[in-house]
């Protein structure tokens, strides 16, 4: 596998497809809460994806690696993964797909601020600072827009909490020895630990089932196979093949597509506040992730 120095046409198509799959997944989660209690559904997703991952690792000959210096960072990864998706699944039960997606994808803002203090070589530049301010303004606009009866402040704050959990995962991977293990092993820690923690937490959020039918089971299967196992592995593959900044810059498409799917499939109302917030966050993500071109 030859690493490429730019995003080519194949890479662009793959990244757009990945963004669409992640955006559609948020609609699937929203619909899935009609059949499963959201935290229980998140636990089932981690458990099912773990089974798929272990089968994949067995077929590919990837060994489980429990190095002494990676156990605690691995557990931390799983705990943060559990916190992220507990917040996200609960948020999608209490707010709209559009709002949850915009707030979740404020993650680059939180990571940029954290990286300025914690990661060498990740200092704020003028362009990234502008992107940071724009994205923060977008989040503020979304939180201030309270006209939709389908949204709640607690749901919005839970989506923002998911963004903090996602940031924590990125920092643990960058700052601890777990960065040396394979992507499959990183995903193993996230799925294995989160499956246990989420299953333990689920009864605290009410009855586990809400009249599930075949559509809810198919939605859960989509989350397990297309997102939580092979979807995340595909993302790791793209990160190895293409420049990280180029791959990350495509993340702005996910909230854009999620807002579109929420309107098209769920009939969510998209007011001016959501549109303005989405535009500010999307532009901010691009500016934060874009790196200056180095002349040959």
C-alpha positions in Angstrom: 0.0 0.0 0.0 1.7 3.2 -1.2 0.9 6.3 0.8 -0.3 9.2 -1.3 0.5 12.9 -0.7 -2.9 14.2 -1.7 -6.6 13.2 -1.9 -7.2 11.8 -5.4 -10.6 11.2 -7.1 -10.9 7.7 -5.6 -10.1 9.0 -2.1 -12.6 11.9 -2.5 -15.4 9.5 -3.5 -14.5 7.1 -0.6 -14.5 10.0 1.9 -17.8 11.4 0.7 -19.3 7.9 0.9 -17.9 7.5 4.5 -19.4 10.9 5.5 -22.7 9.9 4.0 -22.7 6.7 6.0 -21.9 8.4 9.2 -24.6 11.1 8.6 -27.2 8.4 7.7 -26.2 6.5 10.9 -27.5 9.4 13.0 -30.9 9.1 11.4 -30.8 5.3 12.0 -30.0 5.9 15.7 -32.9 8.4 15.9 -35.3 5.9 14.4 -33.9 3.1 16.4 -34.9 4.7 19.7 -38.5 3.8 18.8 -37.6 0.2 19.4 -34.7 0.3 21.8 -33.8 2.4 24.8 -30.9 4.5 23.5 -28.2 3.5 25.9 -29.1 -0.2 25.6 -29.0 0.1 21.8 -25.5 1.6 22.1 -24.5 -1.3 24.3 -25.9 -3.8 21.7 -24.0 -2.0 19.0 -20.7 -2.2 20.8 -21.3 -5.9 21.6 -22.2 -6.8 18.1 -19.4 -4.8 16.5 -16.9 -6.5 18.9 -18.0 -9.9 17.6 -17.6 -8.8 14.0 -14.2 -7.3 14.8 -12.9 -10.4 16.5 -14.0 -12.5 13.5 -12.2 -10.1 11.2 -9.0 -10.2 13.3 -9.1 -14.0 13.3 -9.5 -14.1 9.5 -6.8 -11.5 8.9 -4.4 -13.1 11.4 -4.3 -9.9 13.6 -3.4 -10.9 17.1 -4.7 -9.4 20.3 -2.0 -7.3 21.9 -2.3 -6.8 25.7 1.0 -5.0 26.3 1.4 -4.0 29.9 1.9 -0.3 29.0 -1.3 -0.2 26.8 -3.8 -1.8 29.2 -4.8 1.3 31.2 -4.8 3.6 28.1 -6.9 1.0 26.4 -9.4 1.0 29.2 -9.4 4.8 29.1 -10.2 4.6 25.4 -13.1 2.3 26.0 -14.5 4.4 28.9 -14.3 7.6 26.7 -15.9 5.7 23.8 -18.7 4.6 26.2 -19.2 8.2 27.4 -19.3 9.5 23.8 -22.0 7.2 22.6 -24.0 7.2 25.8 -24.2 11.0 25.3 -24.9 10.8 21.5 -27.5 8.1 21.6 -29.3 9.8 24.5 -29.0 13.1 22.8 -30.7 11.8 19.6 -33.6 10.7 21.7 -34.1 14.2 23.0 -33.1 16.5 20.2 -33.0 16.6 16.4 -30.5 14.9 14.1 -29.5 18.3 12.7 -28.7 19.9 16.1 -27.0 16.8 17.5 -24.8 16.4 14.4 -23.7 20.1 14.4 -22.9 20.0 18.1 -21.1 16.6 17.9 -18.9 17.9 15.0 -17.7 20.8 17.2 -15.1 18.2 18.3 -12.4 19.7 16.1 -12.8 22.9 18.0 -12.4 21.2 21.4 -9.4 19.2 20.1 -7.7 22.2 18.6 -7.9 24.1 21.9 -6.6 21.0 23.8 -3.9 20.3 21.3 -2.5 23.8 21.5 -1.6 23.1 25.1 -0.9 19.3 25.0 0.4 18.3 21.6 3.8 19.6 20.2 3.5 21.0 16.7 -0.2 21.7 17.1 -0.1 25.3 18.0 -2.8 27.7 17.0 -2.2 29.6 13.8 -4.1 32.7 12.5 -6.1 30.6 10.1 -6.9 27.9 12.7 -7.9 30.6 15.2 -10.3 32.1 12.7 -11.8 28.6 12.1 -12.0 28.1 15.8 -13.9 31.3 16.4 -16.3 30.6 13.5 -17.1 27.1 14.7 -17.6 28.3 18.3 -20.0 31.0 17.0 -21.9 28.2 15.1 -22.3 26.1 18.2 -23.5 29.2 20.1 -26.1 29.9 17.4 -27.4 26.4 17.5 -27.6 26.3 21.3 -29.4 29.7 21.4 -32.0 28.7 18.7 -34.7 27.1 20.9 -37.7 27.4 18.6 -38.0 23.7 17.7 -40.3 21.6 19.9 -38.3 18.6 18.9 -35.2 19.8 20.7 -34.3 20.1 24.4 -31.4 21.9 26.1 -30.4 18.6 27.8 -30.3 16.8 24.5 -28.2 19.5 23.0 -25.8 19.5 25.9 -25.5 15.7 25.7 -24.5 16.0 22.1 -21.9 18.5 23.1 -20.8 16.0 25.8 -20.3 13.4 23.1 -17.9 15.8 21.3 -15.8 16.0 24.5 -15.7 12.2 24.7 -14.6 12.0 21.1 -11.9 14.6 21.8 -10.7 12.5 24.8 -10.3 9.5 22.5 -8.2 11.4 20.1 -5.9 12.7 22.9 -5.5 9.3 24.5 -4.4 7.9 21.1 -2.0 10.7 20.6 -0.5 10.9 24.1 -0.2 7.3 25.3 1.5 4.1 24.3 -1.8 2.8 22.8 -0.9 4.7 19.7 1.6 1.9 18.9 -1.0 -0.9 18.7 -2.8 -1.7 15.5 -6.0 0.1 14.5 -7.9 -3.2 15.1 -6.6 -3.3 18.7 -7.5 0.3 19.4 -11.0 -0.4 18.2 -11.1 -3.6 20.3 -10.4 -1.6 23.4 -13.1 0.9 22.6 -15.8 -1.8 21.8 -14.9 -4.3 24.5 -14.8 -1.8 27.4 -17.8 0.2 26.2 -19.9 -2.9 25.7 -19.5 -3.7 29.4 -19.9 -0.1 30.7 -22.9 0.7 28.5 -24.7 -2.6 29.4 -24.2 -1.8 33.1 -25.5 1.8 32.6 -28.5 0.9 30.4 -31.0 -0.1 33.2 -30.5 3.4 34.8 -32.2 5.0 31.8 -35.5 3.1 31.8 -37.0 0.0 30.2 -34.6 -1.6 27.7 -37.1 -2.3 25.0 -39.6 0.0 23.3 -41.6 -2.2 21.0 -38.8 -3.2 18.6 -39.7 -4.5 15.1 -37.8 -5.7 12.0 -36.9 -2.2 11.0 -35.2 -1.5 14.3 -33.3 -4.8 14.1 -32.1 -3.9 10.6 -31.1 -0.5 11.8 -29.1 -2.0 14.6 -27.4 -4.4 12.1 -26.4 -1.4 10.0 -24.8 0.3 13.0 -22.9 -2.8 13.9 -21.6 -3.8 10.5 -21.5 -0.6 8.4 -20.4 1.8 11.2 -19.0 0.5 14.4 -16.9 -2.3 12.9 -16.0 -2.0 9.2 -16.8 1.7 9.1 -14.3 2.6 11.7 -11.7 0.2 10.2 -12.2 1.9 6.8 -11.5 5.3 8.4 -8.3 4.0 9.9 -7.4 2.7 6.4 -8.0 6.1 4.8 -5.9 7.8 7.5 -3.0 5.5 6.6 -3.4 6.0 2.9 -4.0 9.7 2.6 -2.7 12.8 4.5 -4.5 13.1 7.8 -5.4 16.8 7.3 -7.0 16.0 4.0 -9.0 13.2 5.4 -10.1 15.3 8.4 -11.1 18.2 6.2 -13.9 16.0 4.7 -15.5 15.7 8.2 -17.4 19.0 7.5 -19.6 17.0 5.1 -21.0 14.8 7.8 -23.1 17.5 9.7 -24.1 18.9 6.3 -25.4 15.6 5.1 -26.9 14.8 8.5 -29.0 18.0 8.4 -30.1 17.0 4.9 -31.0 13.5 5.9 -32.9 14.7 9.0 -35.0 17.0 6.8 -35.5 14.5 4.0 -36.2 11.4 6.0 -37.5 12.6 9.4 -39.1 15.8 8.2 -37.1 17.9 10.7 -37.6 21.7 10.5 -34.5 23.5 9.5 -34.7 27.1 10.8 -32.3 29.9 10.0 -30.4 29.3 13.2 -29.6 25.7 12.2 -28.5 26.8 8.7 -26.2 29.6 10.1 -24.8 27.4 12.8 -24.1 24.6 10.3 -22.4 27.0 7.8 -20.2 28.4 10.6 -19.2 25.0 12.0 -18.5 23.6 8.5 -16.3 26.5 7.5 -14.5 26.4 10.8 -13.8 22.7 10.5 -12.2 23.2 7.1 -10.0 26.1 8.3 -9.0 24.1 11.5 -8.0 21.0 9.6 -6.4 22.7 6.5 -2.6 22.7 6.5 -0.5 25.2 4.5 1.0 23.8 1.3 4.7 23.3 1.6 6.5 24.3 -1.6 8.6 21.6 -3.2 
